[in-house]
């Protein structure tokens, strides 16, 4: 089955106002709805609504941080969604970033690999209905058992940007989630993850024929992400470190204007899907041809289209 996902909630429209758009997704050919958790909606509430508004969709958070909820609460929320969408919920977990975890939530961002590994191992047992008492390296759980075990324990996929986490995803999870990459980068990721596990990626899509409009928006987005240490390291691994170095240096020096100016057009064109809707759909299919299992579109407004119009124009069968 060819998957084609949408990021929910869509940016710029209140969650209650998105019901009609989300209800329409399956009829347009979308198979998945994936949430995100940064500084807006939490990861689970939009999926709970989508489970009732569009019961055909597969649902998942991409991703829930492993730090910002205790392990038991994370298991409880996952079980709730798994029971709302039996057989259609996938749990995406990951480290998130030091900004979200430490600066915004006041939680030390320490041992990210081990914390993710331990959380994955705990969730496997808890969501299968076991009573868990375990001393993990990064936390301890004593006597936790879910009330309301999911009839179908959800698959668990890991946010993975570099080889260590990709190898963990391949060994112990049901797939990997990645972000901010070009079609050719999918082969690099697959080289570590392997060909079999599901690979999910959020793709930022700006459906406009005005390349300068898209690049102007894209530069702001790239600057916001690519100065975060985990993303800097990811793109150094992908071979984009030198191209992004002038931007990183200007940003570190506090010169935001210069940082935007020195991002090369080719980097923006690599990382932001843009063009008329038909060109965007063709570009998304390049990712799939290179080994991406599940593209998850994140619509960036452009070209004068409303969100509802963009969702329709970017649908796989449009």
C-alpha positions, -999 to +999 in steps of 0.1 A: +000+000+000+014+034-009+011+057+021+006+095+019+003+113+052-007+147+064+006+166+094-022+176+119-032+200+131-026+222+101-008+255+110-028+286+111-063+272+117-077+264+152-081+227+159-119+227+161-121+244+126-101+216+110-128+189+113-140+192+077-104+191+063-095+160+084-128+143+076-120+147+039-085+133+040-093+096+033-115+105+003-086+124-012-062+095-009-044+103+023-037+073+044-022+087+076-024+117+099+007+124+120+009+151+148+039+170+161+046+184+195+067+216+197+051+248+211+015+244+199-010+215+203+002+185+222+008+154+202-022+133+214-053+155+214-054+161+176-051+124+171-079+116+195-101+140+175-089+126+141-097+090+154-133+100+155-134+124+126-117+102+100-117+066+114-101+052+082-068+070+088-037+055+105-026+079+133+007+086+150+027+113+168+059+123+151+071+126+178+064+125+215+095+134+235+107+107+259+116+133+286+085+155+290+061+128+303+069+101+329+072+066+314+039+055+329+019+085+317+034+081+282+022+045+282-013+055+294-017+081+266-005+056+240-029+030+253-057+055+251-050+063+215-045+026+206-080+019+221-096+048+202-081+036+169-076-001+172-050-014+148-045+021+134-022+038+159+016+039+157+035+055+186+064+077+175+089+086+203+122+104+203+145+127+222+131+159+208+157+187+213+175+205+242+154+236+235+121+218+241+132+196+269+156+217+288+149+254+280+111+251+278+104+223+303+133+225+327+142+189+324+179+179+319+186+167+283+210+140+294+218+105+279+193+109+250+202+076+233+199+056+266+167+074+276+151+066+243+163+030+244+150+025+280+116+042+272+112+019+242+119-012+262+095-001+290+067+007+266+070-026+249+063-044+281+037-019+295+016-018+263+016-056+262-001-056+296+029-066+318+033-053+353+066-036+351+092-033+379+125-025+364+157-004+371+166+010+337+198+030+333+179+064+330+148+058+352+131+032+374+096+019+373+081+000+402+049-020+399+032-002+370+005-020+350-019-004+326-056-006+333-071-010+298-045-028+278-048-022+241-063-052+223-037-045+196-004-031+211+007-003+189+039-005+168+066+019+181+088+039+158+118+060+168+129+095+157+163+088+143+187+113+127+220+096+129+235+060+128+233+052+165+195+058+168+189+043+133+206+011+144+185+011+176+153+015+155+164-013+132+171-037+162+143-029+186+116-007+171+091-011+142+106+017+121+121+051+121+110+087+117+132+113+101+129+149+091+146+176+070+161+156+042+164+156+004+153+126-017+189+114-022+194+115+016+168+087+020+194+063+006+219+074+032+194+067+060+184+034+044+221+024+043+220+023+081+184+014+089+181-013+063+155-018+036+128-036+056+118-013+085+092+014+078+107+048+073+086+079+079+096+115+071+079+148+075+083+168+043+078+206+043+057+214+012+051+249-001+028+247-032+039+279-051+053+284-085+072+315-072+106+300-062+117+332-045+086+331-023+093+295-013+130+302-007+123+332+015+100+311+037+123+282+036+154+302+047+136+312+079+126+276+086+160+262+079+176+288+102+152+279+130+161+242+127+196+239+115+211+258+144+198+232+168+227+209+177+209+176+168+200+190+133+235+205+128+250+170+135+224+153+112+233+175+082+271+172+089+265+134+086+245+139+054+273+159+039+256+194+041+278+207+069+300+229+048+271+244+029+254+253+062+286+265+080+283+302+071+247+302+083+256+285+116+285+309+122+265+340+115+237+328+137+261+320+166+275+355+162+240+370+166+237+382+130+203+368+120+201+388+088+234+375+075+225+340+086+195+340+063+213+356+034+241+330+033+219+299+031+224+287-005+194+283-028+204+247-035+201+239+002+166+254+003+156+235-028+170+203-013+151+205+019+118+223+010+094+208-015+082+237-036+067+245-070+032+241-085+012+214-068+019+188-096+056+195-092+054+190-055+036+157-059+063+145-083+091+156-058+074+137-030+073+106-052+111+110-056+114+104-019+093+073-021+114+060-051+145+064-030+131+043-002+108+064+019+078+044+031+056+071+044+058+107+033+041+130+058+033+164+042+036+195+064+020+223+044+037+256+043+014+283+030+023+297-004+009+304-038-022+320-025-039+287-017-059+283+015-050+253+036-081+233+024-071+241-012-035+230-006-046+198+010-067+190-021-041+201-046-014+180-029-035+148-026-019+118-043-046+114-068-050+151-076 
